[in-house]
């Protein structure tokens, strides 16, 4: 059965509310109503092969897709052990950093908050945060 727009909106709102609890210290870089939301570190850092200074290191984003709501969480790309804080979310991880949620009950806010907290700590330790 295809996802309804209402389900996508509810999942998006749940994810956005949890990510929003970490701003500040993280900074919102994209906020498009109920379709896209992105947060990043609060310190300009060099990035890429040419070490161009970017306003902050990408941290996480959420977006509505036709078949799911995706959440990209970059800190686990650097340290997969962070996922130990969120074992029930692991089954929705597709690839290295992208979670795909199709039902509201799949989003465990408590585990997600613990995972994000570890990610913020990792960003401080990596020098991406003031």
N, C-alpha and C positions, 0 to 999 in steps of 0.2 A: 504494500500500500504506500503510495507516495506521501511525502511529508506535506502537511498543510502549512500555509503561510503563518497561521497562528502558532503552530508548534515551533517553527523556525524563529519567530519573534520572541517566544517565551524562552527558548534556549539562549538566544542572543542576549536577551535582557539579563538572564541569570549569570552568564559568563561576564558580561560587561560590568555588572554590579560587583562581582568578585575581583575582577581586574582593577576596577575603579578604587577599591580600598587601598591600593598601593600607589595612588597618585595624590599627593607627593609621597615618597621621594621621586617616583618615576614621573615622566612627563607624557601627556597625551600629544601624539603627533598627527593622528587622523581620528576624526569623529564624524562619521556620516550616518546620522539618524539611526536606523536599525539595519544597516547594511555592512558597515566596516568600522573598526575601532582598533587603534594601534597605540602602544606605549613604548617608550624608550628610556634609556638612561638620561641623567640630568647633567652630564658633563661632555663637552666637545672632545672627541677622540679621533685619532688617525684611523682610517679604514681603507682597505683594499690594497692592491699592489702598489699604487702610487702614493699611499698614505695620506690621501685627501682628508682634511678635517671635516667630520660630520657633526651635526649638533648634539647627537647622542647615539649610543649603540642601541640598535634594535633589540627589543626585549620580547614582546609578544603582540599578537594581533588576533582578532576574530573577524569572521566574515560569513555572511549568509550565502549559501550555494543552493542550487535547485534541489539537491538530494540530502543536504546536511548543513550543519553549521560547523565551520572549521575554526580551530584555534591553533595557531603556530606559536610555539614556545621555544625560543632560541637557546636559553641556558642549557637545556638537555642535550643540545648538539655538542656542547663542550664537556658535559659531564652527565652521562646516562644514569649514574648512581642516584641522581636527584629523584628519579622515578620511584625509588624505594619508599618515598613519602606518600605516594599515590598509587598503590597497587591496583585499585579498581579502575582507575583511568587508563592504565596501561593497555587494556584490550581495545581502546578506541584510538590508540596511536597507530598511524599509518605512515610508514617511512621513518625518518629520524626525528622530526620536530612537529608533525601535524596530527592533531586529534580531529576526528570526525564524529560529531554527535548527531543522532537522529531522533532521540527521545529525551524529553525533559529530565526524566529520572536518571539518565546516564551521567548527568553532571553532578558529581559529589562535591558540593561547595567546600566542605571541611577539608577534604584531601586536596582540592584545587588551591585553597588558601595556603595550606602547608607547602605545597609545591612552589607556589609563587614566592612565598617567604624565603625558601631556600634559594630560589633564583635571584632574588634581590640581594641576599647575602653573597652569592657568587659574583654578582655585578659589582658590589663594593670591593670584594677581594681582587677582582680583575682590573680595578681602576676605572670602571665605566660610570661610577657614581661619586658625587661629592659627599 
